[in-house]
Amino acid sequence: MSDSNIQEAVKQKYGEAAKRAAGGGTACCGGGAQLSGCDPITRDLYGEAEKSSLPEKAVAASLGCGNPTALAKLQPGEIVLDLGSGGGIDVILSAKRVGPSGKAYGLDMTDEMLALARENQKKAGVENVEFLKGTIENIPLPDDSVDVIISNCVINLSGDKDRVLSEAFRVLKPSGRLAVSDVVVRGEVPADIRKSMELWVGCIAGALEEYEYKDKLYAAGFEAVDVEPTRVYKVEEARDFLSAAGLDADTVGPQIDGKFISAFIRANKPARRGNVIGPSCCGPSCCA
Ligand SMILES: C[S@@+](CC[C@H](N)C(=O)[O-])C[C@H]1O[C@@H](n2cnc3c(N)ncnc32)[C@H](O)[C@@H]1O
């Protein structure tokens, strides 16, 4: 599938998911009741206190696989950008954490998600929020303008992850940080099984292997890259989904058990040294 076809398919899926959430259902994005496998992925990501502070539809529209705002250590006054902000849950939480002197941007390409997010923002009564329409491959913000980039289960959906990471690097301020939740694969998984599992965990997904993710982050210019598992998916949780996809969980189990994980991925943009952005410490000759 070409990159633009992937984007169109993703837009359609999430447009439908947004309409379900706007109509009072949950945004679960599996292929109908039988193939609906979102629950084990999106369940229990947010604490009760967080959920009770949010509009009901923002919680119902949650399609993430982690809680990046809790892990990103956001500070008052910071500018945050959420790549693929969906119904806006992490943008609203970020806006509360950075307070009125800070700002939270949400970026999404799907009109229905943007409409739902703006409705949720209004209900939450947060003003330091702006939802932008655009793609994470072409972020509509200037260079060096954001302190923290968060994202929740979106980068795996992009057909051009190198471009996403280089755009993230561009818009971050020097010393800015990337703090995203995403699905990651650990080790070898046969292609057909991988495809079914990815559909289960990510609707339409292209999860990277852990080492590929790290390599791409370093190639984009980041430093201090770290991948921390936050949830390991067991084959039991995907049993019904796999059998609906024609795969026998007992047979394929050993090939996939524990290999699909949700992870919290951290990386920093190096600090500015003079007029150049360089590693925050590159040895006595340049750090003295
Ligand atoms: C899995 S949902 C996650 C939504 C949100 N982060 C959450 O935690 O609920 C993916 C979201 O990313 C958006 N998205 C996917 N690919 C995108 C792209 N290339 N550019 C912009 N938005 C994208 C979709 O429209 C959808 O709203």
The ligand as an SDF file (V2000), in Angstrom:
LIG
                    3D

 27 29  0  0  0  0  0  0  0  0999 V2000
   -5.0420    5.1900   17.4990 C   0  0  0  0  0  0  0  0  0  0  0  0
   -5.8330    6.7640   17.3540 S   0  0  0  0  0  0  0  0  0  0  0  0
   -5.1080    7.5550   18.7720 C   0  0  0  0  0  0  0  0  0  0  0  0
   -5.8240    8.7940   19.1580 C   0  0  0  0  0  0  0  0  0  0  0  0
   -5.3180    9.4410   20.4430 C   0  0  0  0  0  0  0  0  0  0  0  0
   -3.9040    9.6370   20.4250 N   0  0  0  0  0  0  0  0  0  0  0  0
   -5.7260    8.6240   21.6490 C   0  0  0  0  0  0  0  0  0  0  0  0
   -4.8600    8.2400   22.4390 O   0  0  0  0  0  0  0  0  0  0  0  0
   -6.9170    8.3750   21.8260 O   0  0  0  0  0  0  0  0  0  0  0  0
   -4.9470    7.4710   15.9920 C   0  0  0  0  0  0  0  0  0  0  0  0
   -5.2520    8.9420   15.6660 C   0  0  0  0  0  0  0  0  0  0  0  0
   -4.1910    9.4430   14.8730 O   0  0  0  0  0  0  0  0  0  0  0  0
   -4.6810   10.0690   13.7150 C   0  0  0  0  0  0  0  0  0  0  0  0
   -3.6860    9.8500   12.6630 N   0  0  0  0  0  0  0  0  0  0  0  0
   -3.2510    8.6670   12.1980 C   0  0  0  0  0  0  0  0  0  0  0  0
   -2.2940    8.8330   11.2730 N   0  0  0  0  0  0  0  0  0  0  0  0
   -2.1180   10.1920   11.1650 C   0  0  0  0  0  0  0  0  0  0  0  0
   -1.2580   11.0120   10.3650 C   0  0  0  0  0  0  0  0  0  0  0  0
   -0.4080   10.4640    9.5010 N   0  0  0  0  0  0  0  0  0  0  0  0
   -1.3190   12.3510   10.5180 N   0  0  0  0  0  0  0  0  0  0  0  0
   -2.2080   12.9040   11.3930 C   0  0  0  0  0  0  0  0  0  0  0  0
   -3.0570   12.1780   12.1590 N   0  0  0  0  0  0  0  0  0  0  0  0
   -3.0010   10.8320   12.0570 C   0  0  0  0  0  0  0  0  0  0  0  0
   -6.0300    9.4150   13.4410 C   0  0  0  0  0  0  0  0  0  0  0  0
   -6.8800   10.2820   12.7200 O   0  0  0  0  0  0  0  0  0  0  0  0
   -6.5230    9.1270   14.8450 C   0  0  0  0  0  0  0  0  0  0  0  0
   -7.2570   10.2130   15.3710 O   0  0  0  0  0  0  0  0  0  0  0  0
  1  2  1  0
  2  3  1  0
  2 10  1  0
  3  4  1  0
  4  5  1  0
  5  6  1  0
  5  7  1  0
  7  8  2  0
  7  9  1  0
 10 11  1  0
 11 12  1  0
 11 26  1  0
 12 13  1  0
 13 14  1  0
 13 24  1  0
 14 15  1  0
 14 23  1  0
 15 16  2  0
 16 17  1  0
 17 18  1  0
 17 23  2  0
 18 19  1  0
 18 20  2  0
 20 21  1  0
 21 22  2  0
 22 23  1  0
 24 25  1  0
 24 26  1  0
 26 27  1  0
M  CHG  2   2   1   9  -1
M  END
$$$$
